[in-house]
Every structure is written in C-alpha cells, then in structure tokens.
Amino acid sequence: MKPTLLLTFLILALVLTACAERIPVGTAVPGAPDVPLVTPDVAPPTATPKPMTEAKPAASSASTERGAEIWIEQNCNLCHGDQAAGRIGPKLAKTSLSAEAVARVVRSGKGAMPAYTTDKLNDADLAAIYAWLQTLKD
C-alpha cells in the first residue's frame, strides 16, 4: 500500500473514531447548532405529565408521581412523548414488557437510545417510571 493511501486511511479511521464518541442526552455540544429535539408541529412539553388515578395496587401514588417527574428530568419524553404514547421512540404506556425487560433495555440502550446506568438513573427511580407507565392509558 502506498504511504499516502495508508496515511489517509489512518486519518479517516481516527476521525471516525472521534465521531463515534457517545455524548450523554442533554449535553450541549460545543460548536453544534441549536436544533430543537421536537418536530416543529409538536409543542414542547409545558408541564409534568400527571399519572392516571387508577394505579396498580402494588405501586403507591407517590412512586407513580415521582415516575412522571423522572420521565421529564431524564428527557424520556423527548423520544417517547409526554404520556409515553410514542414519538421517535416506541409507545411505552401500559407496556406489556416486564419491569425486568424494561430495565434491560434502559440499562444497555437500544438503537439510538443511550444506556442509562445506575449512576444516571438508580433502580428506585427506574421502578417509579415503570409504575407510572403502567398507570397510563393504552
């Protein structure tokens, strides 16, 4: 291989590696344009979503209310919608997935969804989100 071709390949590999760095959700990227994360025809959320009053007996209303708050704090609503009805990401309201299955996806990420490790989202908060999801309308 010619030295210039090899050098070009190495530079390209370095640039692609640098571009592949994962940036946590909500982190400003220096020099990046300010692009809204919602489509123009969708108004940004203005309030914390309210949980439905009919919660499963195992979940307290305090944990479901906290789940709704965490949903917004962690920016889950940007992809899944304020009431988890789906947007860019899939619908999660009244999900048929088990709490363990949801935790596996949340902890490891899936597709464009970043992984939420326990230092970013603890187990109690994840359980509160799951409890809140179960109270939402289909």
FIMI-917912 format. One record per residue (C-alpha): x, y, z; residue in one letter. Coordinates in Angstrom, 3 decimals. Example, Ala and Ser with C-alpha at 12.3 -4.5 7.8 and 13.67 -1.06 7.14 Angstrom:
BEGIN
         xx         yy         zz   badren
     12.300     -4.500      7.800        A
     13.670     -1.060      7.140        S
END
This chain:
BEGIN
         xx         yy         zz   badren
      0.000      0.000      0.000        M
      1.277      3.478     -0.825        K
      2.305      5.609      2.183        P
     -0.134      8.427      1.282        T
     -3.028      5.987      0.982        L
     -2.123      4.412      4.316        L
     -1.868      7.843      5.959        L
     -5.254      8.849      4.518        T
     -6.795      5.645      5.827        F
     -5.353      6.197      9.306        L
     -6.609      9.787      9.443        I
    -10.052      8.678      8.313        L
    -10.094      5.955     10.987        A
     -9.131      8.477     13.675        L
    -11.821     10.935     12.571        V
    -14.490      8.235     12.538        L
    -13.416      7.016     15.960        T
    -13.637     10.538     17.355        A
    -17.098     10.995     15.822        C
    -18.333      7.760     17.356        A
    -17.992      9.107     20.918        E
    -21.321      8.890     22.756        R
    -22.475     12.122     24.315        I
    -24.964     11.882     27.203        P
    -28.503     13.054     26.478        V
    -28.987     16.717     27.308        G
    -25.288     17.587     26.995        T
    -24.528     20.654     24.911        A
    -22.050     20.006     22.130        V
    -19.654     22.930     21.616        P
    -19.952     24.352     18.107        G
    -23.073     22.352     17.262        A
    -26.105     24.307     16.031        P
    -29.041     24.713     18.406        D
    -31.518     22.289     16.868        V
    -34.788     21.599     18.681        P
    -35.338     17.953     19.589        L
    -39.044     18.078     18.744        V
    -40.621     18.486     15.343        T
    -41.995     21.971     14.605        P
    -45.623     20.772     14.626        D
    -45.259     19.332     18.150        V
    -45.274     21.771     21.031        A
    -42.571     21.192     23.640        P
    -43.778     19.869     26.983        P
    -45.021     22.577     29.281        T
    -45.846     20.612     32.397        A
    -45.004     17.435     34.205        T
    -47.323     14.655     32.993        P
    -49.879     13.618     35.562        K
    -50.284      9.930     36.359        P
    -53.700      8.350     35.955        M
    -55.592      7.933     39.220        T
    -56.085      4.190     38.803        E
    -52.685      2.761     39.721        A
    -51.906     -0.893     40.225        K
    -52.262     -1.781     43.907        P
    -48.539     -2.592     44.231        A
    -47.485      0.942     43.262        A
    -48.100      3.895     45.551        S
    -49.365      7.148     44.088        S
    -46.204      8.832     45.391        A
    -43.999      6.493     43.353        S
    -46.090      6.980     40.201        T
    -45.971     10.761     40.618        E
    -42.204     10.532     41.092        R
    -42.017      8.341     37.979        G
    -43.723     11.081     35.948        A
    -41.245     13.647     37.256        E
    -38.236     11.447     36.470        I
    -39.628     10.807     32.979        W
    -39.284     14.533     32.259        I
    -35.999     15.006     34.182        E
    -34.310     12.226     32.189        Q
    -35.747     13.571     28.889        N
    -37.561     10.302     28.146        C
    -40.465     12.434     26.866        N
    -38.383     13.812     24.011        L
    -38.444     10.458     22.212        C
    -41.349      8.600     23.831        H
    -43.791     11.522     24.336        G
    -45.110     13.252     27.448        D
    -47.585     10.444     28.147        Q
    -45.356      7.681     26.675        A
    -47.625      7.339     23.642        A
    -44.589      7.205     21.351        G
    -42.902      9.760     19.156        R
    -39.442      8.950     17.792        I
    -39.171      6.092     20.279        G
    -41.856      3.441     20.755        P
    -45.031      3.716     22.813        K
    -44.429      2.598     26.400        L
    -47.753      3.461     28.061        A
    -49.200      0.274     29.617        K
    -46.280     -1.665     28.166        T
    -46.661     -5.432     28.186        S
    -42.935     -5.755     28.872        L
    -41.984     -6.850     32.364        S
    -40.146     -4.468     34.672        A
    -37.036     -6.631     34.180        E
    -37.286     -6.420     30.369        A
    -37.667     -2.633     30.514        V
    -34.697     -2.419     32.892        A
    -32.531     -4.461     30.490        R
    -33.271     -2.049     27.616        V
    -32.828      1.038     29.800        V
    -29.526     -0.192     31.245        R
    -27.994     -1.316     27.934        S
    -29.672      1.083     25.496        G
    -31.232      0.100     22.183        K
    -30.853      1.640     18.742        G
    -30.417      5.390     19.201        A
    -31.418      5.198     22.867        M
    -28.452      5.675     25.171        P
    -27.778      3.356     28.095        A
    -28.869      4.679     31.491        Y
    -26.508      3.218     34.062        T
    -27.329      3.207     37.777        T
    -25.236      6.348     38.307        D
    -27.526      8.192     35.845        K
    -30.826      6.527     36.865        L
    -30.996      4.470     40.061        N
    -33.108      1.320     40.440        D
    -35.756      3.027     42.607        A
    -36.263      5.778     40.013        D
    -36.460      3.217     37.214        L
    -39.088      1.288     39.216        A
    -41.043      4.538     39.709        A
    -41.001      5.201     35.955        I
    -42.213      1.660     35.278        Y
    -45.026      2.069     37.850        A
    -46.043      5.341     36.215        W
    -46.022      3.784     32.724        L
    -48.452      1.128     33.952        Q
    -50.955      3.806     35.056        T
    -51.192      5.475     31.636        L
    -53.946      4.982     29.058        K
    -53.356      2.497     26.242        D
END
